[in-house]
Amino acid sequence: MKRTTNIFIVHTPLQNYFVTQIAENFFGGNQYENILISSVQSKEVDMFDRIQIIEKKNGIKKIIGTLKSKFLIDRYSKKKEVKIFISHTSGLLDNYIFNRIKESRPSIEINFFYDGILYFYCYRERFRKSHKTRKIIGRLIGIDYKYDPVIFPHDSEKISKIYTMLPKYTLGLPEKHVKVELRGLEYRPKPLSSLILGGKPALLTNAEVQKIYSHILDKISLNKKHKLFFKGHHADVSRNFEKANVAGQGFEDVTQDSPIEEVITRYSPARVYSYPSSALINLKSMYGDSIELFCFYIKEKKQEIDYLMPILEDLDISVELI
């Protein structure tokens, strides 16, 4: 019996979790060979026949791991029964698959899977230093990296299926949508602990971000035993949170270049406070009612998040306008 090979490319804990759900829901039989190429460690390995880890914290190992993964993709993509799953086209391997593999081997089936709010509106990624790095590394390992600000080309004919937990709000042709039912993860929050998820949204001024932080700090009632964490964005140098914390509330800064899902697992806060974002949508979808979420936005700029409001409402995430 010929087996269909499924190759999943993932870069974050959320993506790792999501493709595990896809494999469990749709590709659990013996007729499938499931391969995971990941830059994060997978805790759930039962659904995968092979796991290729790319070590992202070591430059040389990352290049070697990426090259090995390219060889693996090249070898398997010569078969007829191959489905490849990517979340967007920004990553080096994802870009190679979408722009090169599919062009040279049109029989390969390319599928996309949910990766945050970029699936809900016409998101455009700005050119950054990381794109230059990918282009350089690509040249070293035989990949011609192509920068395109549209990293979720939802209307492309190359896409076979779009796997999403929220097809009602996902871009792309409805007939291409495949709804994925998520199995809630076990989560044991630590009592008397909160996390403020920060950053610098492009649509907000520094003063408006500080206003949101100040409002959150006023909302949180801390006692001596309460632990407060703050995770900002690693590239945000505004120090808006420190400026807003005029009362000098004690907190542990856990800002790092890691996805929020990974940070949540590490510190296990009972509550998360933030502005509306894909992070809250992802956390709610993964952990359900085990984690309490609160988000705030500037009243005068509500129209900027109107597209998110129905989604937040469906997931029972309340938004307070201030």
N, C-alpha and C positions, 0 to 999 in steps of 0.2 A: 504494500500500500504506500502510495506517495504521500509524503507529509508536507503540509504547507508550512513554510518558515515565516515566523513573525519576528521582526527585529525592532526593538523599542530603544529609542535614543532619549536619555533623560539627563537632566542637569541639576535638579533640585529635589528635596524630600517630597514636595507636593507632586511633582511629576512622577517620581518613583512610586508613590502611593497610588496615583491615578492609573498608571499603566498596569499595576498589579490588579486593580479592579477590572480593567479591560480584559486582561488575560483570564481572570477567574470567571468573568461573566460570559465571555464569548469564545475563548480558545483553550478550554480545559481538557479536551479529548486527546487521545493518542494520535490523532491525525494531524496534530500541530506540534511544531518545534518552536518554542519560545526562547528568544535570545535577548538578553538585556545588556545594553551598553550604557554605563552610568558613571558619572563623576561624583556620586555619593554612594555610600555603603547601603546595600539593600538588606533590610531586616527580614523581609519575607521572600525567601528564595524558592519556595516550593513550586511556584508557577513557572519557573524558568529552567530550561534545560542547560543553559550556559549563561554565565555572567562575566562580562568583560568590564573591569573597573579601570577608569582613567584617574590617576592620582593628580588632582588639580593643585595641590599645595606645593608641589615640587616641579619646577619648570621643565627639567630634563625628562622626568618620569611622565609628565603630562604630554610632552611631544611624542615620546615613545609609545605611550598608551593610545594616543590619538592615531598614530601611524598603524599600530596593530589593529585598531578598530576599523581603520580605512581598508586594510587588507581583508579583514573579515567581511566587511560590507561588499567589497568588490567580488570576493569569492562567492558569496551566497546570492548576490544579485544576478549572477549568470543563470540561475535556475529560473524556471517559469513560475513556480508557485511560491512567490515571495511577497509578503506585505511588510512595508516599512512604516513605522509610526514616529512622527516628530511633532513637537509642540509649536515650533515656529522656524523661520529660516535664518535667524541671526547667528546661531552657533556654527562652528566650523564644519562639523560633520553634517549637520542638518542642511546647511547651505549647499554642501557638496552633493548631498542626496537629491535635493530639490532641483538644483540648477544643472547638475552634470549627469548623475546616475539616471534620472528620469529621462533626460534628453537622449542619452545613448541607448537606454534599454526601456522603451516605452511600455513593455509588458509588466514592468514592476508596478505594484500598487502602492501609491503613497497615501497615507492617512494622517490626519492631524488630530491631536488630542488637547483638551482644555488646559490653558495655562494663564488663568487670571483675566482681568478686565479687558485685555487687548482683544479678547474674543467678542466683546460686546459693543465696540465702537471702532471707527477707522483710525486706529492707533498708528502713529508714525514714529519710528525710532531715529533719534538724532545721531549723527556721525560722532563717534567717540574714539578715544585712544585705543580702546580694546579692539575696534575694528581694524586699525592699522596692525595691531599685534596679530590678529587672526590672519590677515593677508600675508604677513611675513612668515608665520608658522606654516600657513598653507603652501607657500612656495617651497619650503623646506621638504614637505612630505608629498608634494605633487597634487595639491589642491589649489585651483584658481578661485579664491574667495571673491564673491560678488556682493558688494554692499548694496542693499535696497532698504529704504526706510520702512517699506510695507513688509513687515516680517510675518504677518498672518494674511497671506493672499487668498482670502476666503472665496473669491470668485474665480479662482484659477481652475482651468479644465484638468490640470494635473492631479487635483485632489479627488480621491475616490470617496472617502468618508471623513466626517468630522465627529469625533467622539467627545461628547460634552455632557456635563451633569445638568446644564440649563439650556436645552435646545430652544426653548421659547425666546431666549434673549441672545442666542449665539448668531453671529453673522454667517452668511453662506446660504446656499440653497437648502430649503427644509428637507428635501428628499435625500440630501447627503448627511443629515444629522442622525447620529445614533446616540440615544440616551444611555448614560452610564449610571447605574444605581450604586451609590457609594456605601460601603460598609463602614459604619462608624468605628473609629479607633478607640481603644481603651485609654482613658486619660484620668490620671489621679492628680488633680490640682492641689497644691500646697495651700492650706488655709492661711489667712492673713497675709496674702501676697498679691501684688498687682504689678502689671507691666504697662508702661506708656510707650506706645509705638509711634515714633516720630519720624522726622525727615523734613524735606522742603518741597512740598508740592509746587509744581511750576505755576499754577494758577493763583497761588496765594502769596501775598507780600510777607516780609519778615514780621511786620507788626501784627498781621492777621494770624500767623502761625503762633506767635507769642500769646495772642489773645486766647487761642484754643488751648495752649498749654496751661495758661493761668486758670482757665475755667475748669480744666481737668483736675488740676492740683487743688482747687477749691472744693471740688466734688469728693475727692478722696479723703476719707477720715482715717488718719493714721494714729495708731498708738505705738508705744515703744516696741511692741512685738511684731508690728506690721512691716513686711519687707516690700520695698518699692524698687522696681527695676525700670531702667530707661534704655530703650534700644532706638537710637537714631539711625540715620543713613550714614554709612561709612564715608561717603563723599560730601556730606553736608558740614561745612565749616562755619556756619552762621552763629552757632552757640545760642540759638533761640531759646532752647529749653533752660539753659543756665540763666539767661536774662529774665525769663518769665518766673523762675523760681525765687522770687524776691524774699519769701519767708524762709528760705534756706532749708527746705525739707530734705532730709537725708535720703539718698538713693544710691543704688549701685548701677554704674554705667556699663551696660552689656553690649554697647555698639560694636558691631563686627560685620565682616563681609560674609555673612551667612544668611540664608533665607529665614524668614520669621518662623516657619514651621519647625526648623531645626532648633531655633532659640527657645521656642515654646517647650519643646520636648526636654531641653536641657534644664530650664529653670522652673517649669510647671506653675506659672502664676494662675490664681483662681479667676482673675479679671484682667481684661485687656482694654485699654482706652486708646482711641486714635481718632483720626479723621476718616471719612469713608474711603475705603481702598479695597483692592483685590485681596489683600492679606486677611481682612476680616471675613470676606466671603469664603475664602479658602479654609480658614480656621473653623468657621461655623459648619461648613460642609464636612470637614474631617472629624470634628469632635462633638458636634451637636450641642445638646444642652449641658454637657460636662464643663463647658467654659463659658463665662459671662463676658459679653462684648458690649462696649459702649462707644458710640462715635459722635463727633461734633463737627459742625461746619459753620461758616459765616453766612448769616441770614441773607445779606445783600447779594451773595453769589450763589444762591441756591440753584439757579438755572444751569450752572456748570456741572451739577451732579444729578440733574433731573433724570438722565438715562439710567442712573444707578438706583434711584429710589424704589422702583417696582421690584428690583432684584433683592434689595435689602429687606423690603417688606415681606417678600415671599419667604425669605430665610429667617424672618422674625428678628432682624437686627434693627433696633430703633436708632433714629438719627435725631439729635437735638440741634436745632439751629440757634446760634447765639449772636 
